Amino acid sequence: MLRRPASIFSQRMETTLKYRKGSYKDLEQLKKLGISSFGRFKPELSTVNWEKMKASLGNDATYTELLDKATAFVCTHGAAIVGMAFLVRSGNPTDLYPADTSYIRLVGVDPAFGGRGIAKTLTRHCIYHAGSSGEKTIMLHTSEMMDAARHIYESFGFKKTGEIGPRYGKRYRLYKLDTILP
């Protein structure tokens, strides 16, 4: 028995996913996507920590600060943004990242579009862009509750370099990719 309807739908869905650079005009959609994509971790967080995370993800400043210093990559389905990732160029140090390193932030995918390789493709865009921009190193951090993300990063060759203090009540790991090909 053929299962055409599901297969045709899947193929049609895949061909309607498009990737582009994000911009300030995407701000409202980025905020909504941040809350929905990270919302799947709500059950693993205390109410207080979820509210802190949600407030940060829904805050204009979170995204405008990233857009000021990063290249945003988004995945769209029609007019809707269903995936995002930010590559912050070197020269923007934080308490986690030295000035001579670029880093990836806020890789998120709409839960309705999970399992389609969007996060992996967005990560690939970040790595390629870093290499073609002359970056030497990319870093990122991910939490103990984000196993799928860890597998994606490790598949690209990111290596765990340590752990950082708890954020939102969870342990976070720091990863680094030293060899970036343009």
N, C-alpha and C positions, 0 to 999 in steps of 0.2 A: 504494500500500500504506500503510495506517495504521500509525502507530507508537504506538498507544495506551498500551501498558504504560509506556514511558519518560515519555510526556507526563503520564499520570495520576500516576505516581510523583512527578514534579517538582511538579505542582500540589499534591499531597497534602503533600509536604515543605514547600513554601512556606507553606501554611496552618497548619502545626504550629509554625512559628517564632513565638515570643512575646517581647515586650520588656518589661522591668520594671527597677526600681531594684535594685541589688545590696546586699548587707549582709554583716555579719561571719559570718553562718551559711553564706555561700557560700565561705568561705576555702579549703577544700580543693579545691573545683572550680576556683576562680580560679587557684590555684597550678598545678594540672594543665594548665589551659588555657594559662597563660603559657608553660610549657615546650613544650607541643605546638604552639602557634601560632607561637612564635618559633623553634622547632626547625627550621623549613624553612631558616633562615639558617645552620645549623651548617656546611654545606659551604663557606660563604664566610668563615668565621671560623677563626682558628688554634685548635688544641685548647685552649690556655690561655685564650683569650678566650671560646670557647664555654663552658668550664667556669665561668668567672666569671659570664657571663650566666645560665647555667642555675642557678647557686647563688643569684643574686639573684631570679630568677623563681620559684624553689622555696622562698623564704624567707618565713615568716609575716609578718615585719616589713615587707617590701616592700608587702604588701597592707593590713596593719592601719594603717600610716602613711598610706597613700592613703585608706583608708576613714575615718580620723580627720578628714581635711581636704577630702575630695572627695565628689562624688555619683557613685556607680558606676551604670553602666547595663549590663545584661546581656541577651543574647539566649538564649533557651532552646529546646530541642527536647525535648519531654517534660520529664523532670526534670533533664536534662543542660544545663549552661551551655555554649554553643557560640560565644559572642562576648562581649567585654567592652570597656569604655572608661570612663575616669575623668575627670571634670571637676573640677579643683582650683579652688576659689574664690579670688578675689583676697585678698591679705593673707597669702599663704603664699609669700614670696619664696624663690628658690633662686639658685644661681650663674648660672642661665640666665634666670630670670623675675623681673621687678621686682614689688614688692608690689602695685602697682595693676593687675595683670593676672591673669586666670584662664588656666588652661592645661589642655590635654588630655594624658593619659598612658595608656600601655599599651593601645592599641587592638589587640586580638587576636581572631582567628577560628580555630576548629578547622579544620585543613586539609581535613577531610572535608566541610566546609560552605562552602568558599571559592567565590567566584563567584556568590553569591546576594544580594549587596548588603548583607550584614550589617554590614560595617565602615562603609559609607556611611550606613546607617540609624543606627548607634550614634553616628557623628560628628554627624549631624543632631540627634539627641537632645541631645548635649552643647551644640551651638550654640543650639538652642532654649532649653534650660534656662539657659544663660548669659544670653541676652537677657531671658528672663522673670524672672531674678533680679537684673537691673539691671547686669550686667557690661558694661563698655564695650569690652574687648579680650580676645581669646583668642589664646594662643600655643601652639606645639607644636614639637617637634623630631623629625626623622626622618632615617634614615641613607641613605647612597648605595645600599645594597642593598635598600631598601624602595621601589622604584619605584611599585608599585601604590598604596601609601599616599600617596605624593606626588601622584599623579593625583587621588585622592579629595579631598585637602585643597585642591588648586588648583581643583577643580571647584566648591568652596564659596566661592572667593574669597580663600583664604589666599595671602599673598605672601611670597616668600622675603626675609628681612631680613638674612641673613648665614650664615656657617658658624661652627661651634664646633669646639673641639679634638677630636681623635679620641677615640672611646670604643669599647672592644672592638676597637681597631685599625682602625676605619672612620671616614670623615668623616661629620659630621652637619650638617644644615641646620636653621636656625631659621626658623619661619614665623609670620606674624601675620595676624589678621583684625581689622580695625578697626571695621567696621560690623556690629553685631549687632542684628538685629531681634527684638523680643519675639514 
